[in-house]
C-alpha cells in the first residue's frame, strides 16, 4: 500500500517508490506538524508579562525547543534506519500538537519550558521517517518532490501565527488547547494510510559513519551550512515579534511579519528545489543564502509597506535552500536517507538553534535591534560553508550525487 516498485537502471536493484497519495498526506501532515513550531513565538509578547519572563529567558525557550525538536532528530533518524519509523511518523504530530497547545494553560516558566520541550520531541520524531519516505521517489524527481514536502512545513509555520494570535486575543491564552485538533486528526490519518517502513540492513546503516570518515569535509560543510542558516532563522522567528512589538506594531501585525517571512520562504523553498535539479545544489544553496543578507538589513532600516516587501524577499532567499540541503544530504549518504535527513533538518538546525539563547543575552547587553542586526549577517557564513558541498558551482552543471559518482567510477575502471 502506498508504494510503487521500480528498478534502478544503473545497478539493476529493485527499489520501492512512494506514490502520490502518500506524498500528499505526508506534505499535509508536515503542514500540521511544523505549524506548532511557530505557535509560541508570536504569543511571547502576551505571555512575558504574565509569567514575568525577560528577553533572555524567552531566548532560552527557543534554545530548549531547538534542542528537542532538532538535535534529537539524529536519534530518530538512526532509529528509523535501523528499526523502521512508521510509529514515529504518526505519533509525532500528536505529541507536538497536544503539548504545544497546552502552553496557554500555565503561568509557570518551568512548566512552560517542559511543554515546549516535549512538543519539540514530537516535531522531531516526524521529520526523519517522513522525509526519508518522501525521498524514495525517483532521482530525477527528488529535488522537486522534497521541495513540495518541505513547502508543507514552511506553510504550516507561516499560517499558525495568523491563527494563534487572533484566537488568543479573542478568547485568552486558555483557548490554545483548541489548536491541538489538527495534530490529532493528522496522526489518525497517518496511522491509517502510511505503509510500514522497512529498516535498513546493518551493513547499509553502517555506511553513514563510513561515508563521514571518507568525506569529512562534505559532512562539516553540510553541518556548517545548516547550522548558521538556522541560527539566523530561529533568532528571527523568536525575536521579531518582540522587536516589532517594541517598535509599536500590534501583536497581530508582529505575528503577520513572521508569517510573511515563512510564507515567502515556503515559496522560495519550492522554487529552490526545482532549480536545484537543473542548476545544482551548491549554486542554489550558497547563492540564495548570500542574497538574503541585504534584504534583511533593508528590512531592519525601513518602514511602512516596503518593510513587508524586504521581509518577503529575505524569507524567500533564506529558506530557498531548505529542501535543497535535505536532498544534498541524502545524496551524500544515499544508504542512510533518514539519518541524512535528520542531519540537515534536525541536528544541523539544533546546532544553530542553540545560539538563539546567546542572542537573548546579547539583546540584554546591547539592545534587541543591534542583536538582530548581527544575526542578519549569519547567512553569509552559511553560504561560505555551502561552497564546500560536493558539486560544481556554475550554471549548466547539475550536482552529482554519490550514486552517480559510483556509477561513473564503475564504468571507468
C-alpha positions in Angstrom: 0.0 0.0 0.0 1.3 3.4 -1.0 4.4 2.2 -2.8 5.5 1.6 -6.4 8.2 -0.9 -7.3 10.9 0.2 -9.8 14.3 -0.9 -10.9 17.4 1.2 -10.8 18.8 1.2 -14.3 22.4 1.7 -13.0 22.5 -1.2 -10.5 19.6 -3.3 -11.5 18.4 -3.1 -7.9 14.7 -3.1 -7.2 13.6 -0.1 -5.3 10.3 1.0 -3.7 9.0 4.4 -4.6 6.3 6.2 -2.7 3.1 7.0 -4.5 1.5 10.4 -4.9 -1.3 9.8 -2.3 1.2 9.1 0.5 3.4 12.1 -0.6 0.3 14.3 -0.4 -0.6 13.0 3.0 3.0 13.5 4.3 3.0 17.0 2.9 -0.3 17.9 4.5 0.8 16.3 7.8 4.1 18.3 7.5 1.9 21.5 7.4 0.3 20.5 10.7 3.4 19.1 12.4 5.6 22.2 11.7 2.8 24.7 12.4 3.4 24.0 16.1 6.9 25.3 15.8 5.6 28.8 15.3 2.8 28.7 17.9 4.7 30.2 20.9 7.0 32.9 19.4 4.2 35.3 18.4 2.5 34.8 21.8 5.6 35.6 23.8 4.8 39.4 24.0 1.5 38.4 25.6 2.9 35.7 27.8 6.0 37.5 29.1 4.3 40.0 31.5 2.0 37.2 32.8 4.9 34.8 33.6 7.4 37.6 34.5 9.7 36.5 31.7 12.7 38.6 30.5 14.1 38.6 27.0 17.0 36.2 27.9 14.5 33.7 29.3 12.4 33.9 26.1 15.6 33.2 24.1 16.3 30.1 26.2 12.8 28.8 25.4 13.8 28.9 21.8 17.0 27.0 22.6 15.1 24.3 24.5 12.7 23.8 21.7 15.6 23.8 19.2 17.5 21.1 21.1 14.5 18.8 21.4 13.0 19.4 18.0 16.2 19.5 16.1 19.2 17.8 17.8 17.0 14.8 18.7 16.2 14.2 15.1 19.6 12.5 14.7 18.5 9.9 17.2 15.1 9.4 15.4 16.9 9.2 12.1 19.3 6.5 13.3 16.4 4.5 14.8 14.4 4.9 11.6 17.2 3.5 9.5 17.7 0.6 11.9 14.2 -0.4 13.1 11.8 1.5 10.8 9.9 4.7 11.6 6.2 4.3 10.9 5.5 4.7 14.6 7.4 8.0 14.7 5.5 9.3 11.7 2.0 9.1 13.1 2.9 9.8 16.8 4.9 12.9 16.1 2.1 15.4 15.2 0.0 14.1 18.1 2.7 14.8 20.7 3.7 18.1 19.1 0.1 19.3 19.0 -1.0 18.2 22.4 1.9 19.7 24.4 2.5 22.9 22.4 -1.2 23.7 22.5 -1.1 23.4 26.3 1.2 26.4 26.7 -1.7 28.8 27.4 -2.7 26.8 30.5 0.3 27.6 32.6 1.8 30.8 34.1 4.9 28.9 35.3 8.1 29.3 33.4 9.4 25.8 34.2 6.2 24.1 33.2 6.1 26.2 30.0 9.6 25.0 29.2 8.6 21.4 29.8 5.6 21.7 27.5 7.8 23.3 24.8 10.5 20.6 25.2 8.0 17.7 24.9 6.4 19.3 21.9 9.8 19.6 20.3 10.3 15.8 20.6 7.0 15.3 18.7 8.2 17.6 15.9 11.5 15.8 15.8 10.0 12.3 15.6 8.0 13.1 12.4 10.8 14.5 10.3 13.4 11.8 9.6 11.0 8.9 8.7 8.6 11.3 6.8 11.4 12.9 4.7 13.0 9.5 4.1 9.7 8.2 2.7 9.4 11.3 0.5 13.0 10.8 -0.6 12.2 7.4 -2.1 10.9 8.9 -5.3 13.0 8.6 -8.5 16.2 10.5 -8.6 15.1 12.9 -11.3 12.1 14.0 -9.3 13.8 14.1 -5.9 14.6 17.8 -5.6 11.1 18.7 -6.8 9.3 16.3 -4.5 11.4 17.2 -1.5 10.7 20.9 -2.1 7.0 20.2 -2.1 7.3 18.2 1.1 9.3 21.0 2.7 6.8 23.5 1.4 4.3 21.9 3.6 6.3 22.5 6.7 7.1 26.1 5.8 3.4 26.8 5.1 2.5 25.4 8.5 4.9 27.7 10.2 3.7 30.7 8.3 0.0 30.0 8.9 0.0 29.4 12.7 0.7 33.0 13.8 -2.3 34.1 11.8 -4.5 31.6 13.6 -3.0 31.6 17.1 -2.7 35.3 17.8 -6.3 36.3 16.9 -7.6 33.2 18.8 -5.8 34.3 22.0 -6.7 38.0 21.6 -10.4 36.9 21.3 -10.6 34.2 23.9 -7.5 34.4 26.0 -4.5 32.1 26.4 -6.7 29.4 27.8 -8.1 28.8 24.3 -4.8 27.4 22.9 -5.7 23.7 23.5 -8.1 24.0 20.6 -5.1 24.2 18.3 -4.3 20.5 19.1 -7.2 19.3 17.0 -5.3 19.3 13.6 -2.4 17.3 15.2 -4.8 14.6 16.4 -6.5 14.4 13.0 -3.2 14.2 11.2 -2.0 11.4 13.5 -5.1 9.3 12.8 -4.8 9.7 9.1 -1.1 8.8 9.1 -1.8 5.7 11.2 -4.4 4.6 8.7 -2.6 5.4 5.4 1.2 5.3 5.8 2.7 1.9 4.9 5.3 0.1 7.1 8.8 1.5 6.7 11.5 -1.2 6.3 14.6 -0.9 8.3 18.0 -0.9 6.6 20.2 -3.9 6.9 23.1 -3.4 9.3 25.6 -3.1 6.5 23.6 -0.3 5.0 23.2 1.7 8.2 26.9 1.4 8.8 27.6 3.2 5.5 26.6 6.6 7.2 29.7 6.6 9.5 31.8 5.2 6.7 30.8 8.0 4.4 31.5 10.6 7.1 35.0 9.2 7.6 35.6 9.0 3.9 34.5 12.6 3.2 34.6 14.7 6.5 34.9 17.9 4.6 31.5 17.5 2.9 30.0 16.4 6.2 31.3 19.5 8.0 30.3 21.8 5.1 26.7 20.4 5.4 26.6 20.9 9.1 28.0 24.4 9.0 25.6 25.5 6.2 22.5 24.3 8.1 23.7 25.5 11.5 24.4 29.1 10.6 21.3 29.3 8.4 19.2 28.0 11.3 20.9 30.3 13.8 19.7 33.2 11.7 16.2 31.7 11.1 15.4 30.7 14.7 16.7 34.0 16.0 14.5 36.0 13.6 11.3 33.9 14.3 11.9 34.1 18.0 12.8 37.8 18.4 11.0 39.6 15.6 7.6 39.6 17.3 9.2 41.2 20.4 11.2 43.7 18.3 8.2 44.8 16.3 6.0 45.0 19.4 8.6 47.3 21.0 8.5 49.4 17.8 4.8 49.9 18.2 3.3 47.2 16.0 0.3 45.3 17.2 0.6 41.6 18.2 -1.4 40.7 15.1 0.9 42.8 12.8 4.1 41.4 14.5 2.8 37.9 14.0 2.0 38.8 10.4 5.6 39.7 9.7 6.6 36.2 10.9 4.0 34.8 8.6 5.4 36.9 5.7 8.9 35.6 6.4 7.7 32.0 6.4 5.2 32.1 3.5 7.8 33.8 1.3 10.3 31.2 2.5 7.9 28.4 1.6 7.7 29.8 -2.0 11.4 30.1 -2.0 11.9 26.6 -0.8 9.6 25.2 -3.5 11.3 27.2 -6.3 14.8 26.4 -4.9 14.1 22.7 -5.1 13.1 22.8 -8.7 16.0 25.0 -9.7 18.5 22.7 -7.9 17.5 19.8 -10.1 18.6 22.0 -13.1 21.5 24.1 -11.9 22.9 22.1 -9.0 22.6 22.1 -5.2 25.6 24.2 -4.4 24.7 27.2 -6.5 21.2 27.4 -5.2 22.2 27.0 -1.5 25.2 29.4 -1.4 23.6 32.0 -3.8 20.3 32.3 -2.0 21.8 32.4 1.4 24.2 35.3 0.4 21.3 37.1 -1.3 19.2 37.1 1.9 21.6 39.4 3.9 21.0 42.7 2.1 17.2 42.2 2.2 17.4 41.5 6.0 19.3 44.7 6.5 16.8 46.7 4.3 14.0 45.2 6.4 15.6 46.5 9.6 16.2 50.1 8.4 12.9 50.6 6.5 9.3 51.3 7.5 5.8 51.1 6.1 4.8 48.8 3.3 8.3 48.4 1.9 9.3 46.8 5.2 7.0 43.9 4.4 8.4 43.6 0.9 12.0 43.3 2.2 10.9 40.8 4.8 9.3 38.7 2.0 12.4 38.8 -0.2 14.6 38.0 2.8 12.4 35.0 3.7 12.4 33.8 0.1 16.2 33.7 -0.1 16.8 32.5 3.4 14.6 29.4 3.1 15.1 28.7 -0.6 17.9 26.2 0.2 16.0 24.3 2.9 14.7 21.4 0.8 17.9 21.5 -1.3 20.1 20.8 1.7 17.9 17.8 2.6 18.4 16.4 -0.9 22.2 17.2 -0.8 22.5 15.3 2.5 20.6 12.3 1.1 22.9 12.3 -1.9 26.0 12.4 0.3 24.5 9.5 2.4 22.4 7.5 -0.1 22.1 4.4 2.0 21.0 6.2 5.2 18.4 8.6 4.0 16.6 9.0 7.3 19.8 9.7 9.1 20.9 12.1 6.4 17.6 13.9 6.6 18.0 14.2 10.4 21.4 15.8 9.9 20.0 18.5 7.6 16.5 19.0 9.0 17.4 18.2 12.6 20.9 18.1 14.0 22.3 21.0 12.0 19.2 23.1 12.8 19.7 22.3 16.5 23.3 23.4 16.4 22.1 26.8 15.1 19.2 27.0 17.4 21.5 26.7 20.5 22.8 30.1 19.6 19.3 31.7 20.0 19.8 31.8 23.8 23.1 33.7 23.3 21.2 36.3 21.2 18.9 36.9 24.2 21.9 37.8 26.3 23.3 40.0 23.5 19.9 41.7 23.3 20.0 42.4 27.1 23.6 43.8 26.8 23.5 45.9 23.6 19.8 46.1 22.7 17.5 43.9 20.6 17.7 45.8 17.3 21.5 45.7 17.4 21.5 41.9 18.2 19.1 41.3 15.3 21.5 43.3 13.1 24.3 41.0 14.0 22.2 37.9 13.4 21.3 39.2 9.9 24.9 38.6 8.6 25.0 35.0 9.6 23.7 33.7 6.3 26.9 34.9 4.7 28.8 32.4 6.9 26.3 29.7 6.0 26.9 30.5 2.3 30.7 30.1 2.8 30.2 26.7 4.3 28.0 25.7 1.3 30.9 26.2 -1.0 32.4 23.0 0.5 29.5 20.8 -0.6 30.0 18.3 -3.4 29.2 19.5 -6.9 30.1 22.3 -9.4 29.2 25.9 -8.7 28.4 27.4 -12.2 25.3 27.3 -14.3 24.6 24.5 -16.7 26.1 21.7 -14.5 24.0 19.6 -12.2 25.4 18.4 -8.8 26.1 14.7 -9.0 25.1 12.5 -6.1 27.2 9.7 -4.6 25.2 7.1 -6.6 26.1 8.9 -9.9 29.8 9.1 -8.8 29.8 5.4 -8.0 28.2 4.6 -11.4 30.8 6.7 -13.2 33.7 5.1 -11.3 32.4 1.6 -12.1 32.2 2.4 -15.8 35.7 3.8 -15.9 37.5 1.0 -14.0 
